[in-house]
Amino acid sequence: ENCFISACKDKTLRLWSINSNGDGTAKQYCQFCYQRHKKSVFSVVYIESMRLVASCDSTVHVWDPYTGVAVSQLE
């Protein structure tokens, strides 16, 4: 599946899916919105080997982008 994650000043992260329409165009939609940050999110990384996301707003959140479950939070 083709997807990307956006980090926002509104304290959220969004997992976007991109699907080809087969005619050279694509449709994108927000598959999930992570809303547990307390400040603007300034960094996000996908940890491919663990299939997890780490995001930071001064606190690091580690979470599963497929279920939305928070795995860890580091102050």
Rosetta constraint file for C-alpha pairs under 8 A:
AtomPair CA 1 CA 17 HARMONIC 7.39 0.50
AtomPair CA 1 CA 18 HARMONIC 7.71 0.50
AtomPair CA 2 CA 17 HARMONIC 5.97 0.50
AtomPair CA 2 CA 18 HARMONIC 5.42 0.50
AtomPair CA 2 CA 19 HARMONIC 7.05 0.50
AtomPair CA 3 CA 15 HARMONIC 6.90 0.50
AtomPair CA 3 CA 16 HARMONIC 5.33 0.50
AtomPair CA 3 CA 17 HARMONIC 4.35 0.50
AtomPair CA 3 CA 18 HARMONIC 5.67 0.50
AtomPair CA 4 CA 15 HARMONIC 5.89 0.50
AtomPair CA 4 CA 16 HARMONIC 5.34 0.50
AtomPair CA 4 CA 17 HARMONIC 6.82 0.50
AtomPair CA 5 CA 13 HARMONIC 6.64 0.50
AtomPair CA 5 CA 14 HARMONIC 5.45 0.50
AtomPair CA 5 CA 15 HARMONIC 4.54 0.50
AtomPair CA 5 CA 16 HARMONIC 6.06 0.50
AtomPair CA 5 CA 44 HARMONIC 7.71 0.50
AtomPair CA 6 CA 13 HARMONIC 5.49 0.50
AtomPair CA 6 CA 14 HARMONIC 5.29 0.50
AtomPair CA 6 CA 15 HARMONIC 6.75 0.50
AtomPair CA 6 CA 16 HARMONIC 7.77 0.50
AtomPair CA 6 CA 44 HARMONIC 7.80 0.50
AtomPair CA 7 CA 11 HARMONIC 7.79 0.50
AtomPair CA 7 CA 12 HARMONIC 6.31 0.50
AtomPair CA 7 CA 13 HARMONIC 4.64 0.50
AtomPair CA 7 CA 14 HARMONIC 6.84 0.50
AtomPair CA 7 CA 41 HARMONIC 5.58 0.50
AtomPair CA 7 CA 42 HARMONIC 6.52 0.50
AtomPair CA 7 CA 43 HARMONIC 6.79 0.50
AtomPair CA 7 CA 44 HARMONIC 6.58 0.50
AtomPair CA 8 CA 12 HARMONIC 5.56 0.50
AtomPair CA 8 CA 13 HARMONIC 6.18 0.50
AtomPair CA 8 CA 40 HARMONIC 6.30 0.50
AtomPair CA 8 CA 41 HARMONIC 5.60 0.50
AtomPair CA 8 CA 42 HARMONIC 7.27 0.50
AtomPair CA 9 CA 39 HARMONIC 7.57 0.50
AtomPair CA 9 CA 40 HARMONIC 4.20 0.50
AtomPair CA 9 CA 41 HARMONIC 5.91 0.50
AtomPair CA 9 CA 42 HARMONIC 7.61 0.50
AtomPair CA 10 CA 39 HARMONIC 7.75 0.50
AtomPair CA 10 CA 40 HARMONIC 5.86 0.50
AtomPair CA 10 CA 41 HARMONIC 7.77 0.50
AtomPair CA 11 CA 35 HARMONIC 6.56 0.50
AtomPair CA 11 CA 36 HARMONIC 7.62 0.50
AtomPair CA 11 CA 37 HARMONIC 5.38 0.50
AtomPair CA 11 CA 38 HARMONIC 6.24 0.50
AtomPair CA 11 CA 39 HARMONIC 5.37 0.50
AtomPair CA 11 CA 40 HARMONIC 4.48 0.50
AtomPair CA 11 CA 41 HARMONIC 5.54 0.50
AtomPair CA 11 CA 57 HARMONIC 7.99 0.50
AtomPair CA 12 CA 33 HARMONIC 6.61 0.50
AtomPair CA 12 CA 34 HARMONIC 5.58 0.50
AtomPair CA 12 CA 35 HARMONIC 4.88 0.50
AtomPair CA 12 CA 36 HARMONIC 7.34 0.50
AtomPair CA 12 CA 37 HARMONIC 6.67 0.50
AtomPair CA 12 CA 40 HARMONIC 7.58 0.50
AtomPair CA 12 CA 41 HARMONIC 6.85 0.50
AtomPair CA 13 CA 33 HARMONIC 5.70 0.50
AtomPair CA 13 CA 34 HARMONIC 5.11 0.50
AtomPair CA 13 CA 35 HARMONIC 6.88 0.50
AtomPair CA 13 CA 41 HARMONIC 7.55 0.50
AtomPair CA 14 CA 30 HARMONIC 6.38 0.50
AtomPair CA 14 CA 31 HARMONIC 7.43 0.50
AtomPair CA 14 CA 32 HARMONIC 5.74 0.50
AtomPair CA 14 CA 33 HARMONIC 4.49 0.50
AtomPair CA 14 CA 34 HARMONIC 6.30 0.50
AtomPair CA 15 CA 30 HARMONIC 5.83 0.50
AtomPair CA 15 CA 31 HARMONIC 5.53 0.50
AtomPair CA 15 CA 32 HARMONIC 5.18 0.50
AtomPair CA 15 CA 33 HARMONIC 6.44 0.50
AtomPair CA 15 CA 65 HARMONIC 7.12 0.50
AtomPair CA 16 CA 28 HARMONIC 6.53 0.50
AtomPair CA 16 CA 29 HARMONIC 5.53 0.50
AtomPair CA 16 CA 30 HARMONIC 4.47 0.50
AtomPair CA 16 CA 31 HARMONIC 5.53 0.50
AtomPair CA 16 CA 32 HARMONIC 7.33 0.50
AtomPair CA 17 CA 28 HARMONIC 5.46 0.50
AtomPair CA 17 CA 29 HARMONIC 5.54 0.50
AtomPair CA 17 CA 30 HARMONIC 6.39 0.50
AtomPair CA 17 CA 31 HARMONIC 6.21 0.50
AtomPair CA 18 CA 26 HARMONIC 6.51 0.50
AtomPair CA 18 CA 27 HARMONIC 5.73 0.50
AtomPair CA 18 CA 28 HARMONIC 4.38 0.50
AtomPair CA 18 CA 29 HARMONIC 6.83 0.50
AtomPair CA 19 CA 26 HARMONIC 5.47 0.50
AtomPair CA 19 CA 27 HARMONIC 5.26 0.50
AtomPair CA 19 CA 28 HARMONIC 6.30 0.50
AtomPair CA 20 CA 24 HARMONIC 7.22 0.50
AtomPair CA 20 CA 25 HARMONIC 6.18 0.50
AtomPair CA 20 CA 26 HARMONIC 4.31 0.50
AtomPair CA 20 CA 27 HARMONIC 6.38 0.50
AtomPair CA 21 CA 25 HARMONIC 5.60 0.50
AtomPair CA 21 CA 26 HARMONIC 5.20 0.50
AtomPair CA 21 CA 27 HARMONIC 6.80 0.50
AtomPair CA 22 CA 26 HARMONIC 7.83 0.50
AtomPair CA 32 CA 65 HARMONIC 7.60 0.50
AtomPair CA 32 CA 68 HARMONIC 7.40 0.50
AtomPair CA 34 CA 68 HARMONIC 6.69 0.50
AtomPair CA 37 CA 41 HARMONIC 7.17 0.50
AtomPair CA 37 CA 57 HARMONIC 6.70 0.50
AtomPair CA 37 CA 61 HARMONIC 7.93 0.50
AtomPair CA 38 CA 57 HARMONIC 7.34 0.50
AtomPair CA 39 CA 57 HARMONIC 5.49 0.50
AtomPair CA 39 CA 58 HARMONIC 7.79 0.50
AtomPair CA 40 CA 57 HARMONIC 5.70 0.50
AtomPair CA 41 CA 55 HARMONIC 7.03 0.50
AtomPair CA 41 CA 56 HARMONIC 5.68 0.50
AtomPair CA 41 CA 57 HARMONIC 4.50 0.50
AtomPair CA 42 CA 55 HARMONIC 7.82 0.50
AtomPair CA 42 CA 56 HARMONIC 6.16 0.50
AtomPair CA 42 CA 57 HARMONIC 5.89 0.50
AtomPair CA 43 CA 55 HARMONIC 5.57 0.50
AtomPair CA 43 CA 56 HARMONIC 5.28 0.50
AtomPair CA 43 CA 57 HARMONIC 7.28 0.50
AtomPair CA 44 CA 53 HARMONIC 7.05 0.50
AtomPair CA 44 CA 54 HARMONIC 5.73 0.50
AtomPair CA 44 CA 55 HARMONIC 4.22 0.50
AtomPair CA 44 CA 56 HARMONIC 6.51 0.50
AtomPair CA 45 CA 53 HARMONIC 5.75 0.50
AtomPair CA 45 CA 54 HARMONIC 5.42 0.50
AtomPair CA 45 CA 55 HARMONIC 6.46 0.50
AtomPair CA 46 CA 51 HARMONIC 7.12 0.50
AtomPair CA 46 CA 52 HARMONIC 6.01 0.50
AtomPair CA 46 CA 53 HARMONIC 4.53 0.50
AtomPair CA 46 CA 54 HARMONIC 6.52 0.50
AtomPair CA 47 CA 51 HARMONIC 5.66 0.50
AtomPair CA 47 CA 52 HARMONIC 5.23 0.50
AtomPair CA 47 CA 53 HARMONIC 5.79 0.50
AtomPair CA 47 CA 54 HARMONIC 7.31 0.50
AtomPair CA 48 CA 52 HARMONIC 6.83 0.50
AtomPair CA 51 CA 64 HARMONIC 7.06 0.50
AtomPair CA 51 CA 65 HARMONIC 7.88 0.50
AtomPair CA 52 CA 62 HARMONIC 6.73 0.50
AtomPair CA 52 CA 63 HARMONIC 5.69 0.50
AtomPair CA 52 CA 64 HARMONIC 4.86 0.50
AtomPair CA 52 CA 65 HARMONIC 6.37 0.50
AtomPair CA 53 CA 61 HARMONIC 7.96 0.50
AtomPair CA 53 CA 62 HARMONIC 5.57 0.50
AtomPair CA 53 CA 63 HARMONIC 5.34 0.50
AtomPair CA 53 CA 64 HARMONIC 6.19 0.50
AtomPair CA 53 CA 65 HARMONIC 6.38 0.50
AtomPair CA 54 CA 60 HARMONIC 6.53 0.50
AtomPair CA 54 CA 61 HARMONIC 5.51 0.50
AtomPair CA 54 CA 62 HARMONIC 4.39 0.50
AtomPair CA 54 CA 63 HARMONIC 6.53 0.50
AtomPair CA 55 CA 60 HARMONIC 5.58 0.50
AtomPair CA 55 CA 61 HARMONIC 5.25 0.50
AtomPair CA 55 CA 62 HARMONIC 6.56 0.50
AtomPair CA 56 CA 60 HARMONIC 4.45 0.50
AtomPair CA 56 CA 61 HARMONIC 6.26 0.50
AtomPair CA 58 CA 75 HARMONIC 7.48 0.50
AtomPair CA 59 CA 73 HARMONIC 6.98 0.50
AtomPair CA 59 CA 74 HARMONIC 5.76 0.50
AtomPair CA 59 CA 75 HARMONIC 4.87 0.50
AtomPair CA 60 CA 73 HARMONIC 5.66 0.50
AtomPair CA 60 CA 74 HARMONIC 5.02 0.50
AtomPair CA 60 CA 75 HARMONIC 6.63 0.50
AtomPair CA 61 CA 70 HARMONIC 7.20 0.50
AtomPair CA 61 CA 71 HARMONIC 7.76 0.50
AtomPair CA 61 CA 72 HARMONIC 5.98 0.50
AtomPair CA 61 CA 73 HARMONIC 4.58 0.50
AtomPair CA 61 CA 74 HARMONIC 6.52 0.50
AtomPair CA 62 CA 70 HARMONIC 6.10 0.50
AtomPair CA 62 CA 71 HARMONIC 5.43 0.50
AtomPair CA 62 CA 72 HARMONIC 5.04 0.50
AtomPair CA 62 CA 73 HARMONIC 6.21 0.50
AtomPair CA 63 CA 68 HARMONIC 6.44 0.50
AtomPair CA 63 CA 69 HARMONIC 5.65 0.50
AtomPair CA 63 CA 70 HARMONIC 4.22 0.50
AtomPair CA 63 CA 71 HARMONIC 4.97 0.50
AtomPair CA 63 CA 72 HARMONIC 6.89 0.50
AtomPair CA 64 CA 68 HARMONIC 5.26 0.50
AtomPair CA 64 CA 69 HARMONIC 5.38 0.50
AtomPair CA 64 CA 70 HARMONIC 6.44 0.50
AtomPair CA 64 CA 71 HARMONIC 7.00 0.50
AtomPair CA 65 CA 69 HARMONIC 7.61 0.50
